[in-house]
Amino acid sequence: MAKSLQEIQFSVLDLSPITEGSTAANAFKNTIDLARHAEKWGYNRYWVAEHHNMPGIASSATSVLIGYIAGGTNSIRVGSGGIMLPNHSPLVIAEQFGTLESVYPGRIDLGLGRAPGSDQITAHALRRSTRRDGSDFPEQLKELRNYLEPHELTQLPVRAIPGEGLNIPIWLLGSSGFSAKLAGELGLPFSFASHFSSDYTLPALDIYRKHFTPSESLEKPYVMVGVNVIVAETAEKAKYLATSFSQAFLSLIRGMPTQLKPPVSNMDELWSIHEQAIVDQQLKASIVGTPEQVKEKLQKFLAETDADEMIVNTQVFNHEDRLESYRLLKELVQ
């Protein structure tokens, strides 16, 4: 029997969008305000994502931002959706998240991805090497997990302090089958980026579930799916608000990322037919509409994925419209 929306958890994915004419400082004020509202409305967790060299995304120093959000809230889980591990030393991530878990015990999630979260030039600037392309992600992950084990079990010559012995939930994030298979084999929870890789959602979830092996972390598979959602009182307003997100992806496919732009009444004035086809394909899993329309589409998506949790990305220009979308969403799934 298919699950109902009331049976699963809902969480927030925030890229701390920098709107046109604004600053990162304003983005962070909006982020903490949204996090406090999300906590009040009963969202399960609040994740921020690592991106670099993006004029419209302020969450590049992800660990620092997680500390800011956790310090400004009381109970909601806070974490990374995700940390792009190939950009970092596993020891540094163990220490950073060991610090976060020590300050905010029982509230920190460590979501890990193997993509650069940027272009190749930026990846080189971050890593200072062209040798790390994500192919050694399993080895990096193993090293990181070893640092978080109690020292008496590993006897590592280098210790993560703080970090070792702390129970920090590790998630694998993915947009293909690679991390799905690895998460299953290791018995870790898995979050799939359905919000921008919808065609691979069901195959990846099938791979994860088929390869799942129970572990100390998890007895049975646990799936979270990302979904773009914009809810408004009318379908026309929701569609209008969604044009900011469409413009953001249009700027990406043109190779010229921008700050998040105001909504427009007619996207046909901005893109070619070919560009529209690419953006529509990328964002085809987005759910935009009235509460009734969104509820129906979310229930259908849940029936297809059998997810245990949905993490929602809402990229709209006006902060009040963004708050209202998340408020309406939580009302319709309760």
ABEGO torsion letter per residue (X at the ends): XBBBAAABBBBBBBAGBBBBGBBAAAAAAAAAAAAAAAAAAGBABBBBBBBBGBAABAAABAAAAAAAAAAABAABBBBBOBBBAAABBAAAAAAAAAAAAAABBGABBBBBBABAGBBAAAAAAAAGBAABAGAAAAAAAAAAAAAABBAAAAGBABBBOBGBGBBBBBBBBBABAAAAAAAAAAGBBBBBBAAABAAAAAAAAAAAAAABBBBAABABBBBBBBBBBBBBABAAAAAAAAAAAAAAAAAAAAGBBBBBBBBBABAAAABBAAAAAAAAAAAAABBBEBAAAAAAAAAAAAAAAGBABBBBBBBBABAAAAAAAAAAAAAAAX
